[in-house]
Amino acid sequence: MLVLSAGPGTLGVAPSFVVTREIAPSGLPTDRTERLDVFADRQAEQIRDTLPAPVELQRHRADIPGSALELRLDWISNGIPIRQWITDANAPDGSVMIATGTAVRADYDMVEPVFRAMLQTFHLT
């Protein structure tokens, strides 16, 4: 796990970027693209079930090289509007790399290019 954060932003909440690797659950399709689709669908369902409503969630193919999916979600944490950008990518060993950028919604447009630049530096081996 890699965790990076900046100084406090708007409302005293620091933007953060976290990268983890998760073993893909059994029962997923063998095709890498289909496996990632099913993984992301399950992840989105878990997010909706876990976070306090309302949660606005968008899912689409990532604009980074390789097979990756993005989830973008907006939700409220203790009265603070939060935006998260989650990117899921297949790792060569069958695990899934999950990169999550989190910021107060008011700060998000400023830090998203930094999140994307950090993600571009990762190479899965």
DSSP file (Angstrom, degrees, kcal/mol; ACC not computed):
  #  RESIDUE AA STRUCTURE BP1 BP2  ACC     N-H-->O    O-->H-N    N-H-->O    O-->H-N    TCO  KAPPA ALPHA  PHI   PSI    X-CA   Y-CA   Z-CA
    1    1 A M              0   0    0      0, 0.0     2,-0.4     0, 0.0    19,-0.2   0.000 360.0 360.0 360.0 138.4    0.0    0.0    0.0
    2    2 A L  E     -A   19   0A   0     17,-2.4    17,-2.6     2,-0.0     2,-0.4  -0.992 360.0-174.0-122.8 129.4    1.2    3.5   -0.8
    3    3 A V  E     +A   18   0A   0     -2,-0.4     2,-0.4    15,-0.2    15,-0.2  -0.989   5.4 174.7-127.9 124.2   -0.4    6.5    0.8
    4    4 A L  E     +A   17   0A   0     13,-2.5    13,-2.9    -2,-0.4     2,-0.3  -0.981   4.8 174.1-125.9 139.2    0.4   10.1   -0.2
    5    5 A S  E     -A   16   0A   0     -2,-0.4    11,-0.2    11,-0.2     2,-0.2  -0.978  17.5-143.6-143.1 159.6   -1.3   13.2    1.2
    6    6 A A        -     0   0    0      9,-2.0     3,-0.1    -2,-0.3     8,-0.1  -0.452  42.5 -71.4-106.8-179.0   -0.9   17.0    0.9
    7    7 A G  S    S-     0   0    0      1,-0.2    -1,-0.2    -2,-0.2     6,-0.0  -0.247  75.1 -63.8 -68.0 165.9   -1.4   19.7    3.4
    8    8 A P        -     0   0    0      0, 0.0     6,-0.3     0, 0.0    -1,-0.2  -0.220  57.9-171.3 -55.8 136.1   -4.9   20.6    4.5
    9    9 A G    >   -     0   0    0      4,-1.5     3,-2.0     1,-0.3     5,-0.1  -0.017  49.1 -17.9-102.6-149.4   -7.1   22.0    1.7
   10   10 A T  G >  S+     0   0    0      1,-0.3     3,-1.5     2,-0.2    -1,-0.3  -0.279 136.0  11.9 -56.5 139.7  -10.5   23.5    1.8
   11   11 A L  G 3  S-     0   0    0      1,-0.3    -1,-0.3    -3,-0.1     3,-0.1   0.646 127.5 -76.3  63.7  16.1  -12.4   22.7    5.0
   12   12 A G  G <  S+     0   0    0     -3,-2.0     2,-0.5     1,-0.2    -1,-0.3   0.582  95.9 133.1  77.2   9.8   -9.2   21.4    6.6
   13   13 A V    <   -     0   0    0     -3,-1.5    -4,-1.5    -5,-0.1    91,-0.3  -0.844  50.3-138.0-100.2 126.0   -9.3   18.1    4.7
   14   14 A A        -     0   0    0     -2,-0.5    -7,-0.1    -6,-0.3     2,-0.1  -0.636  18.5-119.9 -82.0 132.9   -6.0   17.0    3.0
   15   15 A P        -     0   0    0      0, 0.0    -9,-2.0     0, 0.0     2,-0.3  -0.426  38.1-166.8 -62.7 147.0   -6.2   15.5   -0.5
   16   16 A S  E     -AB   5 102A   0     86,-2.5    86,-2.8   -11,-0.2     2,-0.4  -0.967  21.8-157.9-140.3 156.8   -4.8   12.0   -0.6
   17   17 A F  E     -AB   4 101A   0    -13,-2.9   -13,-2.5    -2,-0.3     2,-0.4  -0.982  17.0-177.2-135.4 119.8   -3.7    9.4   -3.1
   18   18 A V  E     -AB   3 100A   0     82,-2.6    82,-3.1    -2,-0.4     2,-0.5  -0.962   7.8-167.5-124.2 134.1   -3.7    5.7   -2.1
   19   19 A V  E     +AB   2  99A   0    -17,-2.6   -17,-2.4    -2,-0.4     2,-0.3  -0.987  15.4 166.2-123.2 127.9   -2.6    2.7   -4.2
   20   20 A T  E     - B   0  98A   0     78,-2.7    78,-3.0    -2,-0.5     2,-0.4  -0.881  28.3-136.7-132.0 164.8   -3.3   -0.8   -3.1
   21   21 A R  E     - B   0  97A   0     -2,-0.3     2,-0.4    76,-0.2    76,-0.2  -0.996  21.5-168.0-123.5 130.0   -3.2   -4.2   -4.7
   22   22 A E  E     - B   0  96A   0     74,-2.9    74,-3.0    -2,-0.4     2,-0.3  -0.955  25.6-118.6-122.4 135.7   -6.0   -6.6   -4.1
   23   23 A I        -     0   0    0     -2,-0.4    72,-0.2    72,-0.2     3,-0.1  -0.564  40.3-114.0 -67.8 127.7   -6.2  -10.3   -4.9
   24   24 A A        -     0   0    0     70,-0.4    -1,-0.1    -2,-0.3     3,-0.1  -0.446  34.6-111.9 -65.5 131.9   -9.0  -10.8   -7.4
   25   25 A P    >   -     0   0    0      0, 0.0     3,-0.7     0, 0.0    -1,-0.1  -0.236  35.9 -99.6 -62.2 153.7  -11.9  -12.8   -5.9
   26   26 A S  T 3  S+     0   0    0      1,-0.2    -3,-0.0    -3,-0.1     0, 0.0  -0.287 101.9  48.4 -68.5 159.8  -12.5  -16.3   -7.2
   27   27 A G  T 3  S+     0   0    0      1,-0.3    -1,-0.2    -3,-0.1     3,-0.1   0.501  76.7 132.4  88.4   4.2  -15.3  -16.8   -9.7
   28   28 A L    <   -     0   0    0     -3,-0.7    -1,-0.3     1,-0.1     7,-0.1  -0.551  66.9 -90.6 -84.2 155.7  -14.4  -13.9  -12.0
   29   29 A P        -     0   0    0      0, 0.0    -1,-0.1     0, 0.0     6,-0.1  -0.211  27.7-130.1 -59.2 155.4  -14.2  -14.4  -15.7
   30   30 A T  S    S+     0   0    0     -3,-0.1     2,-0.3     4,-0.1    -2,-0.0   0.795  83.8  94.2 -80.1 -28.9  -10.8  -15.5  -17.1
   31   31 A D  S  > S-     0   0    0      1,-0.1     4,-3.1     2,-0.0     5,-0.2  -0.497  77.7-137.5 -64.0 127.6  -10.8  -12.8  -19.8
   32   32 A R  H  > S+     0   0    0     -2,-0.3     4,-2.1     1,-0.2     5,-0.2   0.864 100.1  46.8 -59.7 -40.7   -8.9   -9.8  -18.4
   33   33 A T  H  > S+     0   0    0      2,-0.2     4,-2.1     1,-0.2    -1,-0.2   0.935 115.8  44.6 -68.0 -45.8  -11.3   -7.1  -19.6
   34   34 A E  H  > S+     0   0    0      2,-0.2     4,-2.6     1,-0.2     5,-0.2   0.897 111.7  54.3 -63.8 -40.0  -14.4   -9.0  -18.5
   35   35 A R  H  X S+     0   0    0     -4,-3.1     4,-2.5     1,-0.2    -1,-0.2   0.918 109.8  46.6 -60.5 -43.6  -12.8   -9.8  -15.1
   36   36 A L  H  X S+     0   0    0     -4,-2.1     4,-2.7    -5,-0.2    -1,-0.2   0.880 110.4  53.7 -67.3 -37.2  -12.0   -6.1  -14.5
   37   37 A D  H  X S+     0   0    0     -4,-2.1     4,-2.3     2,-0.2    -2,-0.2   0.943 112.2  43.5 -59.7 -48.4  -15.6   -5.2  -15.5
   38   38 A V  H  X S+     0   0    0     -4,-2.6     4,-2.4     2,-0.2     5,-0.2   0.912 113.3  52.1 -65.2 -42.3  -17.1   -7.7  -13.0
   39   39 A F  H  X S+     0   0    0     -4,-2.5     4,-2.4    -5,-0.2    -2,-0.2   0.935 111.8  46.1 -57.9 -47.9  -14.6   -6.6  -10.3
   40   40 A A  H  X S+     0   0    0     -4,-2.7     4,-2.7     2,-0.2    -1,-0.2   0.864 110.1  53.7 -66.2 -36.5  -15.5   -2.9  -10.8
   41   41 A D  H  X S+     0   0    0     -4,-2.3     4,-2.1     2,-0.2    -1,-0.2   0.928 111.5  45.5 -62.3 -44.0  -19.3   -3.7  -10.8
   42   42 A R  H  X S+     0   0    0     -4,-2.4     4,-2.4     2,-0.2    -2,-0.2   0.897 112.2  52.1 -64.6 -40.0  -18.9   -5.5   -7.4
   43   43 A Q  H  X S+     0   0    0     -4,-2.4     4,-2.4     2,-0.2    -2,-0.2   0.922 109.5  49.1 -62.0 -44.8  -16.7   -2.6   -6.1
   44   44 A A  H  X S+     0   0    0     -4,-2.7     4,-2.5     1,-0.2    -1,-0.2   0.900 110.7  50.4 -62.2 -41.5  -19.4   -0.1   -7.1
   45   45 A E  H  X S+     0   0    0     -4,-2.1     4,-2.0     1,-0.2    -1,-0.2   0.916 110.8  48.9 -62.8 -43.1  -22.1   -2.1   -5.4
   46   46 A Q  H  X S+     0   0    0     -4,-2.4     4,-1.7     2,-0.2    -2,-0.2   0.892 110.1  51.8 -64.2 -39.5  -20.0   -2.3   -2.3
   47   47 A I  H  X S+     0   0    0     -4,-2.4     4,-2.7     1,-0.2     3,-0.3   0.943 110.3  48.1 -61.3 -48.0  -19.4    1.4   -2.3
   48   48 A R  H  < S+     0   0    0     -4,-2.5    -1,-0.2     1,-0.2    -2,-0.2   0.864 114.6  46.6 -61.5 -35.8  -23.2    2.1   -2.7
   49   49 A D  H  < S+     0   0    0     -4,-2.0    -1,-0.2    -5,-0.2    -2,-0.2   0.755 119.7  39.1 -76.5 -24.4  -23.9   -0.3    0.2
   50   50 A T  H  < S+     0   0    0     -4,-1.7    -2,-0.2    -3,-0.3    -3,-0.2   0.875  99.8  72.2 -96.6 -43.9  -21.2    1.1    2.5
   51   51 A L  S  < S-     0   0    0     -4,-2.7     2,-0.1    -5,-0.2     4,-0.1  -0.402  90.6 -99.1 -78.3 151.4  -21.2    4.9    2.0
   52   52 A P        -     0   0    0      0, 0.0    24,-0.4     0, 0.0    -1,-0.1  -0.459  61.9 -73.9 -68.0 139.2  -23.9    7.1    3.4
   53   53 A A  S    S+     0   0    0     -2,-0.1     2,-0.1    22,-0.1    22,-0.1  -0.379 103.8  57.8 -70.7 153.7  -26.5    8.1    0.8
   54   54 A P        +     0   0    0      0, 0.0     2,-0.5     0, 0.0    22,-0.4   0.532  63.7 167.1 -85.4 145.9  -26.6    9.9   -1.5
   55   55 A V        -     0   0    0     20,-0.1     2,-0.6    -4,-0.1    20,-0.2  -0.988  20.5-158.4-121.2 122.2  -23.7    8.6   -3.5
   56   56 A E  E     -C   74   0A   0     18,-2.5    18,-2.3    -2,-0.5     2,-0.4  -0.902  20.0-177.7 -99.0 121.3  -23.3    9.7   -7.1
   57   57 A L  E     -C   73   0A   0     -2,-0.6     2,-0.4    16,-0.2    16,-0.2  -0.976  13.3-175.1-128.9 131.1  -21.2    7.2   -9.0
   58   58 A Q  E     -C   72   0A   0     14,-2.5    14,-2.5    -2,-0.4     2,-0.4  -0.957   6.5-165.9-121.4 142.5  -20.0    7.1  -12.6
   59   59 A R  E     +C   71   0A   0     -2,-0.4     2,-0.3    12,-0.2    12,-0.2  -0.995  21.1 140.6-131.3 133.1  -18.1    4.3  -14.2
   60   60 A H  E     -C   70   0A   0     10,-2.1    10,-3.4    -2,-0.4     2,-0.1  -0.977  54.2 -74.4-159.5 168.8  -16.2    4.3  -17.5
   61   61 A R  E     -C   69   0A   0     -2,-0.3     8,-0.3     8,-0.2     2,-0.1  -0.453  55.9-113.2 -66.9 139.5  -13.0    3.1  -19.2
   62   62 A A        -     0   0    0      6,-2.2     6,-0.2    26,-0.2    -1,-0.1  -0.395   9.0-133.6 -74.3 152.1   -9.9    5.0  -18.1
   63   63 A D  S    S+     0   0    0     -2,-0.1    -1,-0.1     2,-0.0     6,-0.0  -0.059  76.9 100.5 -96.1  33.2   -8.1    7.2  -20.5
   64   64 A I  S    S-     0   0    0      2,-0.2     4,-0.2     1,-0.1    -2,-0.1  -0.811  87.5 -83.0-111.4 157.4   -4.7    5.7  -19.4
   65   65 A P  S    S+     0   0    0      0, 0.0    -1,-0.1     0, 0.0     2,-0.1  -0.243  93.7  21.0 -59.9 145.3   -2.8    3.1  -21.4
   66   66 A G  S    S-     0   0    0      2,-0.0     2,-0.8    -3,-0.0    -2,-0.2  -0.243 109.7 -40.1  91.2 179.1   -3.9   -0.5  -20.9
   67   67 A S  S    S+     0   0    0     23,-0.1    23,-1.0    -2,-0.1     2,-0.3  -0.732  78.0 141.7 -86.0 109.2   -7.1   -2.0  -19.6
   68   68 A A  E     - D   0  89A   0     -2,-0.8    -6,-2.2    -6,-0.2     2,-0.3  -0.987  34.7-149.5-147.2 154.3   -8.4    0.1  -16.8
   69   69 A L  E     -CD  61  88A   0     19,-2.3    19,-2.6    -2,-0.3     2,-0.4  -0.922   9.8-148.0-123.6 150.4  -11.7    1.3  -15.4
   70   70 A E  E     -CD  60  87A   0    -10,-3.4   -10,-2.1    -2,-0.3     2,-0.4  -0.948   6.9-168.0-119.2 140.7  -12.5    4.4  -13.5
   71   71 A L  E     -CD  59  86A   0     15,-3.0    15,-3.3    -2,-0.4     2,-0.5  -0.996   7.2-169.7-118.4 131.0  -15.1    5.0  -10.8
   72   72 A R  E     -CD  58  85A   0    -14,-2.5   -14,-2.5    -2,-0.4     2,-0.4  -0.987  11.8-179.6-120.7 125.8  -15.8    8.6   -9.9
   73   73 A L  E     -CD  57  84A   0     11,-2.4    11,-2.7    -2,-0.5     2,-0.4  -0.971  19.6-161.6-133.0 145.2  -18.0    9.2   -6.9
   74   74 A D  E     +CD  56  83A   0    -18,-2.3   -18,-2.5    -2,-0.4     2,-0.3  -0.976  28.7 147.1-118.1 131.8  -19.4   12.1   -5.0
   75   75 A W  E     - D   0  82A   0      7,-2.2     7,-3.5    -2,-0.4     2,-0.5  -0.943  44.1-105.5-154.8 173.3  -20.6   11.7   -1.4
   76   76 A I  E     - D   0  81A   0    -24,-0.4     2,-0.5   -22,-0.4    -2,-0.0  -0.931  25.0-171.6-112.6 126.0  -20.9   13.5    1.9
   77   77 A S  E >  S- D   0  80A   0      3,-2.7     3,-1.9    -2,-0.5    -2,-0.0  -0.957  77.4 -25.9-118.9 113.1  -18.6   12.6    4.8
   78   78 A N  T 3  S-     0   0    0     -2,-0.5    -1,-0.1     1,-0.3    -2,-0.0   0.885 128.1 -48.3  50.9  42.6  -19.5   14.3    8.1
   79   79 A G  T 3  S+     0   0    0      1,-0.2    -1,-0.3     0, 0.0    -3,-0.0   0.445 115.4 117.8  81.9   0.9  -21.2   17.2    6.2
   80   80 A I  E <   -D   77   0A   0     -3,-1.9    -3,-2.7    25,-0.0     2,-0.4  -0.892  66.7-126.7-105.9 123.4  -18.2   17.6    3.8
   81   81 A P  E     -D   76   0A   0      0, 0.0    24,-2.5     0, 0.0     2,-0.4  -0.543  34.3-170.1 -69.5 123.8  -18.7   17.1    0.1
   82   82 A I  E     -DE  75 104A   0     -7,-3.5    -7,-2.2    -2,-0.4     2,-0.4  -0.890  14.8-161.7-117.7 143.1  -16.1   14.6   -1.1
   83   83 A R  E     -DE  74 103A   0     20,-2.8    20,-2.1    -2,-0.4     2,-0.4  -0.994   9.9-170.8-123.0 135.9  -15.0   13.4   -4.6
   84   84 A Q  E     -DE  73 102A   0    -11,-2.7   -11,-2.4    -2,-0.4     2,-0.5  -0.971  12.0-160.1-125.5 141.9  -13.1   10.2   -5.2
   85   85 A W  E     -DE  72 101A   0     16,-2.6    16,-2.7    -2,-0.4     2,-0.5  -0.976  15.2-173.2-119.6 114.1  -11.5    9.0   -8.3
   86   86 A I  E     -DE  71 100A   0    -15,-3.3   -15,-3.0    -2,-0.5     2,-0.5  -0.933   4.8-168.6-113.7 127.8  -10.8    5.3   -8.3
   87   87 A T  E     -DE  70  99A   0     12,-2.9    12,-2.5    -2,-0.5     2,-0.4  -0.973   2.5-164.9-117.3 126.0   -8.9    3.5  -11.0
   88   88 A D  E     +DE  69  98A   0    -19,-2.6   -19,-2.3    -2,-0.5     2,-0.3  -0.918  12.8 174.5-108.3 132.6   -8.8   -0.3  -11.2
   89   89 A A  E     -DE  68  97A   0      8,-2.2     8,-3.0    -2,-0.4     2,-0.3  -0.998  33.3-111.8-139.4 143.7   -6.2   -2.0  -13.4
   90   90 A N  E     - E   0  96A   0    -23,-1.0     6,-0.2    -2,-0.3   -23,-0.1  -0.554  29.2-149.1 -70.5 131.6   -5.3   -5.6  -14.0
   91   91 A A    >   -     0   0    0      4,-2.9     3,-2.1    -2,-0.3    34,-0.0  -0.734  25.4-113.1 -95.2 153.4   -1.8   -6.5  -12.7
   92   92 A P  T 3  S+     0   0    0      0, 0.0    -1,-0.1     0, 0.0    -2,-0.0   0.778 114.6  59.8 -57.8 -27.6    0.2   -9.2  -14.5
   93   93 A D  T 3  S-     0   0    0      1,-0.1     3,-0.1     2,-0.0    -3,-0.0   0.397 123.1-100.6 -84.1   5.3   -0.1  -11.6  -11.5
   94   94 A G  S <  S+     0   0    0     -3,-2.1   -70,-0.4     1,-0.3     2,-0.1   0.320  87.6 117.7  94.0  -8.2   -3.9  -11.6  -11.7
   95   95 A S        -     0   0    0    -72,-0.2    -4,-2.9    -5,-0.1     2,-0.5  -0.292  63.9-118.5 -81.4 175.6   -4.4   -9.1   -8.8
   96   96 A V  E     -BE  22  90A   0    -74,-3.0   -74,-2.9    -6,-0.2     2,-0.5  -0.972  13.7-143.4-119.9 128.2   -6.0   -5.7   -9.3
   97   97 A M  E     -BE  21  89A   0     -8,-3.0    -8,-2.2    -2,-0.5     2,-0.5  -0.777  17.3-164.4 -87.4 132.3   -4.3   -2.4   -8.6
   98   98 A I  E     -BE  20  88A   0    -78,-3.0   -78,-2.7    -2,-0.5     2,-0.5  -0.972   6.7-173.7-122.0 118.4   -6.6    0.1   -7.1
   99   99 A A  E     -BE  19  87A   0    -12,-2.5   -12,-2.9    -2,-0.5     2,-0.5  -0.953   6.3-171.3-112.1 128.1   -5.6    3.8   -7.1
  100  100 A T  E     -BE  18  86A   0    -82,-3.1   -82,-2.6    -2,-0.5     2,-0.5  -0.967   9.5-169.3-127.0 118.7   -7.8    6.2   -5.2
  101  101 A G  E     -BE  17  85A   0    -16,-2.7   -16,-2.6    -2,-0.5     2,-0.4  -0.916  14.3-174.6-102.7 130.1   -7.5   10.0   -5.3
  102  102 A T  E     +BE  16  84A   0    -86,-2.8   -86,-2.5    -2,-0.5     2,-0.3  -0.983  13.0 147.3-130.4 135.1   -9.7   11.7   -2.7
  103  103 A A  E     - E   0  83A   0    -20,-2.1   -20,-2.8    -2,-0.4     2,-0.1  -0.986  54.2 -83.2-155.9 159.9  -10.3   15.4   -2.1
  104  104 A V  E >>  - E   0  82A   0    -91,-0.3     3,-1.8    -2,-0.3     4,-1.2  -0.469  49.6-117.2 -59.9 138.7  -12.9   17.9   -0.9
  105  105 A R  H >> S+     0   0    0    -24,-2.5     3,-0.6     1,-0.3     4,-0.5   0.850 114.5  57.4 -53.3 -37.9  -15.1   18.5   -4.0
  106  106 A A  H 34 S+     0   0    0    -25,-0.3    -1,-0.3     1,-0.2     4,-0.2   0.764 113.6  39.7 -65.4 -24.6  -14.2   22.2   -4.0
  107  107 A D  H X> S+     0   0    0     -3,-1.8     4,-1.5     1,-0.1     3,-0.8   0.553  91.2  92.7 -96.4 -11.4  -10.4   21.2   -4.3
  108  108 A Y  H <X S+     0   0    0     -4,-1.2     4,-2.4    -3,-0.6     3,-0.3   0.875  80.1  52.8 -60.0 -45.8  -10.8   18.3   -6.7
  109  109 A D  H 3< S+     0   0    0     -4,-0.5    -1,-0.3     1,-0.2    -2,-0.1   0.832 110.6  50.8 -60.3 -30.5  -10.3   20.2  -10.0
  110  110 A M  H <4 S+     0   0    0     -3,-0.8     4,-0.3     1,-0.2    -1,-0.2   0.861 118.5  35.3 -73.9 -36.1   -7.1   21.6   -8.7
  111  111 A V  H  X S+     0   0    0     -4,-1.5     4,-2.3    -3,-0.3     3,-0.5   0.636  94.0  84.7 -97.0 -14.8   -5.6   18.2   -7.5
  112  112 A E  H  X S+     0   0    0     -4,-2.4     4,-2.7     1,-0.2     5,-0.2   0.904  88.7  53.3 -57.3 -43.1   -7.0   15.9  -10.2
  113  113 A P  H  > S+     0   0    0      0, 0.0     4,-2.2     0, 0.0    -1,-0.2   0.866 109.5  50.1 -60.4 -32.3   -4.1   16.6  -12.6
  114  114 A V  H  > S+     0   0    0     -3,-0.5     4,-2.4    -4,-0.3    -2,-0.2   0.922 110.0  49.8 -69.0 -43.8   -1.7   15.7   -9.8
  115  115 A F  H  X S+     0   0    0     -4,-2.3     4,-2.4     1,-0.2     5,-0.2   0.941 112.8  47.3 -57.8 -48.2   -3.5   12.4   -9.1
  116  116 A R  H  X S+     0   0    0     -4,-2.7     4,-2.1     1,-0.2    -1,-0.2   0.897 110.8  51.2 -62.8 -41.2   -3.4   11.6  -12.9
  117  117 A A  H  X S+     0   0    0     -4,-2.2     4,-0.6    -5,-0.2    -1,-0.2   0.903 110.7  49.0 -63.5 -40.8    0.3   12.4  -13.1
  118  118 A M  H >< S+     0   0    0     -4,-2.4     3,-1.1     1,-0.2     4,-0.3   0.918 109.9  51.4 -64.7 -42.3    1.1   10.2  -10.1
  119  119 A L  H >< S+     0   0    0     -4,-2.4     3,-1.7     1,-0.3    -1,-0.2   0.878 102.4  60.4 -63.1 -36.7   -0.9    7.3  -11.6
  120  120 A Q  H 3< S+     0   0    0     -4,-2.1    -1,-0.3     1,-0.3    -2,-0.2   0.715  96.5  62.5 -63.6 -19.5    1.0    7.6  -14.9
  121  121 A T  T << S+     0   0    0     -3,-1.1     2,-0.3    -4,-0.6    -1,-0.3   0.609  83.6  98.4 -82.1 -11.0    4.2    6.9  -13.1
  122  122 A F    <   -     0   0    0     -3,-1.7     2,-0.4    -4,-0.3    -3,-0.0  -0.591  50.3-172.7 -83.8 137.7    3.1    3.4  -12.0
  123  123 A H        -     0   0    0     -2,-0.3     2,-0.5     0, 0.0    -3,-0.0  -0.989  17.7-140.2-127.4 120.8    4.2    0.4  -14.0
  124  124 A L              0   0    0     -2,-0.4   -34,-0.0     1,-0.1    -2,-0.0  -0.671 360.0 360.0 -84.5 127.3    2.6   -3.0  -13.1
  125  125 A T              0   0    0     -2,-0.5    -1,-0.1   -34,-0.0   -34,-0.1   0.358 360.0 360.0-124.3 360.0    5.0   -5.9  -13.1
